[in-house]
Amino acid sequence: MAGFSRFGAVAKRLEQKFIKGNPVTERSAFSTADAVEFRIRVPESTVRVTMEIFSDATGKRKRYPMTQEKGRYSLTLDMSKLGGDRKTGLFYYKYRVQTEMGVFDMKKKERDFTETYEAADEACGDFQLLVYEKRKHPPTWLYGGVFYQIFPDRFFSAGNLPPKEDAVLCRDIKAFPEHLREKAVNNKNNVFFGGDLAGITAKLDYLESLGVTCLYLNPIFESSSNHRYNTADYSRVDSMLGTREDLQTLIDEAKKRGIGIILDGVFNHTGSDSIYFNKDANYPCIGAAQSEKSQYSSWYTFTKYPTKYESWWGIETLPRVKSDDPTYRHFLFGRNGIVRRYTRMGIAGWRLDVADELSDAFLAELSSTVRQEKADAVVVGEVWEDATNKISYGLRKQYFNGRELDSVMNYPVQKAVIAYLSKGDFAFLRSTLESIYSHYPPEAANALMNLLGSHDTERILTMLGDQEVEKLPYEKRAGYRMSAASRKRALARLRLAVCIQMSVPGIPMIYYGDEAGMEGHKDPFCRLPFPWGSEDRALTEFYRKVVKARRSETVFREGSFSFVYADADVLCYERRDGGEKVVVVLNRGSDEYEIKTAEVGKDVITGAQGKTFSLKGQSFIWIHLPDASDYNAFVKIPKSRDRK
């Protein structure tokens, strides 16, 4: 590891892990095919060490004596046998260390992720261990790529399709915010810009120029709202977006450019105004709200028929579906079910809305169905927390057992990045980066949807630059824009955020318009139309340059991640693969530093080569080096230095 004399020595780990003799960089997720050797360094007075492993699923604790060898203790475990018949599972472990001074437990410090010794107790261990099954055909086509999220109505209009009844249509970008000023009116979600699937197809060349490799589309199925999360008919593309043929054209044209399409699967609830529920009797079929003998009645839970029923977060227009109902599962996963039908069209996978509200059995059957149609399709879940130990409705989720999700949306790192760049909270960033990338299986980490903002959050520029908008009344938020000074600060921080987003494990996801400099508070103000013709072209070009640099480096596909250092101004970590590494250094402060390398390195962004690199204030650098090559401490450049 590189030395940092300016910062002091980096603390060495007391614990190390190996697979078949090869060191593993801070991983705590292993496949059932792995045999893992655990090694620890202990005080000289140690006389015995026992590893205690607690099964989260069974509640059973097992104790394994460790073997002393050359001043350390070690133990090799076959991961497939830890869970017994279950094979996979979540475990917690600790080391019970008996010394001449007493008995102690080796545990983790919560904030800085290093180990410590504490008085022995009977609590279960706090080192986490996840055992999972490897997929035969993981979505490796996705690794090293770039996601781009599109809210279909707000991207680009090409077809001039007629609006639905009761829809408020506004194709004028400048006039659009006026329609969002009244909260009561906007709650109807009937304000449309007119974006359509043909419009996305028309902009594929633009997306290709950004380096995009996969489009994530918010819902496209028939619905009465602009967000379309209240599905009316899964079998039909919404008429304001186009037709099934338009979708097929988009899929085919995107594929020609090396771009996959993933659809938003909203399977936890439907719309009350749908062919399935039909509360408003707008469809000719008999819905669950019209008759208890409806073919769809078993999908829903009524507490007082037909007026009281279970809905998502109590929103009556979103009646919740019983995801384990056999007829519903057949509707989705049967021989000609909805999921198979769209996957056969050639989509690359699915993003699952509110995945934590769908049962493990449902997620397993969905993933199995998708993989039967396309072996390397990707299934990504909307999960806002650490997905390896998530508890939902009192149950521990099994997302990463190898049979459910390929990966999730990376909200934990998003929150930590914003906290670091806005407030300098480096301890939170470090603990989040190290916990997420140690807890997640490598395959899940490589496919993480690394977002800075989405349709469910404020625009990233707004989050980084100006929270004054939160103090404004609702009606003034629609057209609010931050001051020139706030925007300048936000843009500087955004470039640093993009540095992290593009260089940590996973797939960076650009929310449409972020690269154009869009601002906006939470829904609906983060969903304004793309400002075609008024983009921040310098910012767009910055995105192009960084994406190009990212895609040129193989370490960003499946390379390991190792944390080096962080304080309120400087962040440093490394990505390694195949005897090469990229050192990522970010300078959040205003001072300028100099970095010297033992061998000739290359600035990945600019292509400049040498042994000395300058890092100005509020900037970053990616330095490509041979893995064994060292680099020195950052040397602060005096502001008075003659630069001639």
N, C-alpha and C positions, 0 to 999 in steps of 0.2 A: 504493500500500500504506500502511496506517496506520503512523504513527510511534510508537515506544515509547522515550521519553527515559529512562524508568526502567531499561530493559534495554540501552540502547545501540542504535545503528542496526542494522537487519536487513541482513545481507550481501546485496549484489546479485549476481544470476547473471551469469556471464561468457557463458553460452550462452542463446540464445532460439530459439524455433521458431514458425513462422507457417504457417497454411493459408489460401491466397488472401488474404494480407494481414492476417488476424486472428491475434493472439497466442494461443498455446496454453499453458495453465498446466501446466508441467512434465510433459508427456506424452512417452512414448517408444514408444507403440503407435499405428500409423496403418493405415488401410485401403488396399487396392490402388487405391481411387478418389482418394486424396489426393496432391496435390503439395505437398511440405513445403519451406519455406525455412528453412535453418539459418543463424543469425547468431551471430558471436562478437565480443567485444571483446578486443583484444590490446594488448601494449605498443607505445608509439610507435615503437620501434626495429625493428618487424616489417617484413620485406621480402617474405615469401612465406608463404602458409598452404595446406596440403593436408589434405583430409579423407580418412582411410583407413577403409574399411569392410570388415569381415571377415564372410564368410558361415559361419554355424555348420554348415550342412548340407553345403556343398561344400568348405569349407576354403580357398576362394579369397579373395584380398584385392584390392580395387579402390582406386585413388587418384584423387581428384577435386580439381583446383585450384579454390580459392575466389577470388572476385572482391572487390577492395577498393572500398569505397564509404563516404565520409563517416566515416572513422576506424574502420570495422569491416569485417569480411570476411563474405561471404555465399555461399550455394550453394543452389539449388533442385533438388530431386530428385523424380522421378516414382516413387512407391512401387511401382507395378506392375512396374517394370523392374529393380528391385534384385535380385530372385531369379531373373531369367531365365524359363525355362519353368516353374519351380516357382511363380512368382507370390508365394506367401506364404513366410514363414520368419523365423528369428531371426538377428539380425546384431549385431555389436559394432563400435563405431567410436571414433576419437579424432581430435584435430586436431594435425597436425605443424606447429609454428610455427617458422619460421626468422627469427632476429633478428640484429642486429649483434653480439650477445653469444654467439651459438651457436644450436643447434637444440634445441627443447624439445617435449614432448608435453603437451597439456592433458588432464588426467584428473580423476577424482572422488576426494574424500576419503571413505573408507569410512564413517566414523561420523556425520559431519555433513552428508554429501550435497552439499557445495559443491565447486567446481572448484579445481584447483591446477595449477601447472606443474612438470614433472619432467624430468630429463635424458632425451633421446630414446632409445628402445629399440625392438627389433623385436617385442615382445610385441603381441598383438592388443589393440585398444582395449577400454576397460571401460565406455564408455557403451553401454547396451543399446538396441536398436531392434527392435521386433516389427512385422511386416507381416502383416495378416490380411484375410480377405474378410468383408464385412458380410453379415449375414443379411437376407433380404428381409422376414422377419416376426419380428423379435426379440420376446421376451416382455415388451413394454412394460407389459402389464397388471400385472406384478409390481412395477414400479418404484414406489418410495415406500410400499410396503406393509410387512407384518410377517409373518414366519414364526412358526409355533408347532410345536415338535417334540413328538410323542407316542409314548411307548413303550406300545403298545396294551394290554398285559396290566396295566399299572400305573396307568391313568388313571381309568376309572370303569366299574363293572359294572352293566348294566341288564337283561341277558337271562337271568341265572341259568342259563347253559348248563352242561351236565354236563361234569365234568373227564374227561380221557383216562385210560387205564390208566397207572399209575405216576406220575401227577401228584399233587403235594402242593398242595392248595388251601387258602388262608387268606384269607378276606374281611375279617378283623379287622385294621385298620391298625395298631393298637397292638401286637398280638401278632406281626405280620408279621416284624419284625427277628429274632425268636428263631430263625426257620427258616434264617437266613443265618450263624449263628455257627460252624458246622463247615465248613471249607473243602472237605474231601473230599466231603461231602454236597452242598454248593452247586455243586461242579463238574459235577454232573449236570444243572444248569439246569432242574430239574423242579419248582421252587417257583412256584406261580401265585397271583395275586391275583384273577383272574377278570374283569379288564377286557375289554371287547368293543367291537365296532363300534357296536352300539346305544347303548352308554354314551357314545361320542364324539358320536353324533348328539344324544343327550339333553342334552349340554353345549354345543351350538353357540351357544345364546344367550349363555352365559357367554363363550365365545371371541369372539363378535361384540362383546360389551361391552368386551373388551380392545383392540379395534381390529385383530384378526387378519384377514389377507387370504389366507393360504395355510397349510394344514396339511401338515407333513411327517410321515408315519407310518413308524415302523420296520417291519420285514417283517411282512406279514399272511398269507403263504402257508403252506400246511400244513407242519407241522414238529413234532418231538417236544420241542423246548425252549421256554422262555419268551421267549428273545430271537429265535428263529426265523431266525437267520442260517444254519442248517443245513437248507436247503429240502428238503422231502420230495416236494412236488408243486406246481409253479408254477401248475397249472391250477385249483387249489382254494384257497379261503379256508380258513384253519385253523378247525376246528369249534369250538374254544373261543372264537373271535372272532365266529363267526356264519356267515353264508352269503353267496353271491354277491349275493343280493337285499339283504342288509343293507349290503353295500358300495355297491350302486347307490343305496340310500336315503340313505346318508351323502353320497355325491357330489351327489345331487340337492338334498338339504336344505341342504348347505353352499353350493351354487351360488346358492340363493335369497338367501343372506346375503352374497353377494359373496366367498365363500371358496373357493379352489381346493384340490385335494387332490393331493399328489405322493407317489408310492409309492417304497419302498426297493427298488431293483433289485440283488439279490445274484446276479450272473451269473459271478463268478470261481470259485465253488465251489458244490457242493451238499452235502447231508448224506450220510453213509455209509448212514444208514437212510433210504433214499429209493427211489422207483420206478426211478430211473435207475442207482443203484449197488447198492442192495439187499443190503448186506453181511450184514444180520441176517435176511434172507429173510422180512421182515414184509409184503411185497407180492407179489401173485400173478404179476406179470410177471417176466421174466428180466433181472436187472440186470447191469451190467458186472462186478461182483465174483463173479457166479455162472457166467458163461460168456463166453468170448472171442468167441463168435458173437452176443452180445447186440447189439441195435440201438443200444445206448448205449456199446459198448466203445470206439469211436473218440473218445469225449469225454474219456477219462481216460488218464493215463500210468502204466503199471505197470512197475516195475523188476524185480519178481519176482512173477509172477502166482500166486495172487490176493492175497498177503499184504502185498506192498510196493508202494506207489504214491505218487505225488506228491500232497501235501496242502498246504493253506494253513498256513504257518508250522509245518509238521510236526505239525499236529493231525489225528490219524487220522480223527476224525469229520467232517472237512471236506475230502474229496477235491477236488483242484483240477481244474477243467474247462479243456480246451484251447479257448480262446475263438475261435480261428480255424478250428476244425473245421467243415467245410461243413454237416454234418447238424445240428450244434448251432446254427449261425447260422440255418439254415432253421427249426429248431424255435422260435427266438425271433423271427425277423424275417420269416418266410414269410407268405403271404397270410392265413393264420389263426393266425399265430404268437402267442406269449405277449405280447410287447410290443404288438403291434397290438390284441390282444383287450382288454387293460385300458385302453389309450388310447382305444379306441372307446367304452368305457363312460363316458367323460367326465372322466377324471383330467386334471390340468393339466400333468403331466410326471413326471419320474423323478429321484430322487437315486441315484447309482451308488456302491455300496459298493466300496472299494479300487480306485478308478478307475485307479491307477497300475499295476495288475497286468493290466489289459485292454489289448490292442493298439490302436494308432491306427486300424487298419483296422476293428476291431470297434466302437470308439467312433463312427467315422464312419458305419458302416452303421446302428448303433442310432439315432443322431441323425437320420439321413435317414429311417429308418422312422417314428420318432415324428412328425417334421414332416410326413410324407405324410398321417398321420392327423389331426394338429392343427397347423396352420401356426405358431402362436405358443406351442406347448408349450415348457416349459423342461426342460433337462437339466443337472443340477448334479452335479459329481463330488466324491467324498471325496478331497481332496488336502491334505496337511498342510504343504506348503511353498509357495514362490512357484511358481505354476503355469506361468509363462511360460518358465522355464528349468529345469524339473524333469527330472532324469535318473532313469530307472527301468530296472533290469536292463541297464545300459550304454547305453541308448538315450535320446536327447532326445525328450521327449514333445511332441506337436503339439496340445495341448488347445485353444488359442485361435487356430487357423488359420482359424476360421469354419465348419468342417465337423464339429467334434466337440462340445465342451462349451460351454454358454452361460456357465457360471460354476462356482465351486467353493466349498467351505466355507472360511471365512477364519480358519484357525488361526494364521497368522503375526501378525495384528493382535490376536487374542485373547491370545496369549502376551505381546505387548508391552504391552497394556493392564494385564494382571495384574502384570507386572514394574514398571510405572510406579506403579500405585496401592499396591503392597505395599512397594516398595523405593525409589521415586523415580527409577528409571532412565529419565530423560527422553531421553537420547541414543539408547537402543535404541528407544524409542517413536517418536521423530522419524524415525530412519532407516527403520524399518519402514513407517510411514505413507507416507513419501515414495516409497519404493521400490515398494511394492505399488500405490499409486494412480498412479504414473507408468508402471510396467511394464504394467499391465492395460489392455486396450481399454476405452473408456468403457462399452460395452454390457456387458462382463463385470463391470466395477466396479459398475455400477448393479444387477446381479443377484446380487452376492456374498451368500453366506449368512453374515452377521455374527453369530457365536455368542460367548457367554461361557462356556458349558459344554454338554456333550452326554452321551449315554449312554456315551461312551468316556472321559470325564474326571471328575474330582471335581466336585461341585456348586460353583458359583461362590462361594457364601457360604463354603464350607469353604476354598476356595483363597485367598480374601481375608482370612479371619479367623483360621484356626487350623490350622497344619500339625502340631500335636502328635499328631494322630491317626495320623500316619505312624509314630510310635514305638510305637504300641500293637500288641499281638499281634492276629492276624486275628480271633479269636473275640470281642474286645472292641470291634471297630470298628462292628459292626452297630447297636448302640443308642447309640453315643457321640454326645454333643452338646456343642458348645463352651460355654464359660462365658459368663455374662451380659456380662462386659466384652469378651470376644472377639467375641461376636455383635454387640454394639453397634458395635464397630470395623468389623466386616465389613459391616454394613448401611450405614454411612456410605460405605464404599468402593464398595459395590454401586451406590449411587445415582449415584456419579461414573462408574462403569463403564457404566451404562445411558445416561448422558449421551453418552458417546463412541459406544457401540454404535448409538444411535438417530440420530446426527448425521453420521457419516462415510458416504461413498458405499457403497451396498449395502442389503441388506434385513436388519434386525435379526431374529435368531432367538431366541425365548424357549423354553428347554427346559422342558417341563411342570413346574410346581411351583416354578420359580425365583421367579416372581412371588408365590408363597405363602410364601416364606421357607424352602424345604426345604434341609437340609444333607445331607452324605454324602460319604464318601471314594470312591475309584475302584470300578468294577464289582466286586461287585454293589451296593455301598452307595449309589451314585448313582441307583439304579433302584427306589427304594422307592415305594409307592403314594402318589398325590396325597392330601394331608391334608384332604379335604373336611370342613368344619365346624370345622377348627382352623387355618385359614389366618392368615397375618399380614395382616390386612385393610388396615392402613395401607400396607404395601408394595404390595399389589395395587392399591390406589387410586393410588399413586405411578406404577405402570406405566401405568395407564389415562390418567392426566393427561399423561404424557410422550408416549405413543403418539398421543394426540389432538393434541398440539401438533405432533408430527412430521408427521402426515398433513395438517395444515392449511397446511404450507409447501411450495410447489412446488419450492423449491431442493433439497429432500431427495429429489426424484425423479431428476433428471438433472443437477443443478447441479454446477459444477466445484468442485474441492477445492484450496485453497491453504493451505499451512502458514504461520503467522505467528511463533509463539514457543513455547518450552518451557523450563522449568527444573524443579527438584525440587518446586516448589510450584504453578506456574502453567502452564497449557497454553492456547494460543489458535490457532484456525484459522478459515477462512472458507469458506462455501458460496455460490456465485454462480449466478444464472440470470435471464435476462430483465430486466436492469437493477436487480435487487434482490439483496441478500445477507443472510445470517444469520451474525453473528459469534458463534462458540462460545468461551466463556471458562470454564475450569474452575479452581477453587482447591482444590488438594490440601492446602494448609497450614492454619494456624489464624488467620492475620491476616485482617483485613477490608480490602477495597479499594473504591475508587470509580472508576467509569468514566464519562467525559463524552463525549458525541457532538456533532458539529457540527450535526446536524439532529435533529428529534424521532425517536426510535426506539421500538420496542415490544419488551417482554419477551414472547417467544413463549409461554412457559409460563403466566405469570399474566395476560398481556394489558395490564399496566401500561405507560403511555407517558410519555416525558419525554426529557430530555437528560442526566440524571444517574442512574446505576444503582449500587446497592450490591451487592457480592459478598462474602458472609460466608465464614468458614472452612468447608472441606469442603462446598462448594456449587458450583453452576454457573449460568450464564445463557446464554440464546440471545437475541441482540439483532437484530431485523429492522431493516435500514436500506436506503435507496437505495444503489445500488452505489457511487456517487461520494462518498458521505458518509464523512467521516473520523471517527476517535475518538482520544482522547488516551492518554497513558500511564496505567497503573493507579496511582492514588495511594493509598498506605497510610493508613488511617484510624487515628489514635492511639487506643489503648485507653482513654485517660483522657478522651476527648472527651465533653462533656456531651450526652447524647442526648435531653434533654427537648424 
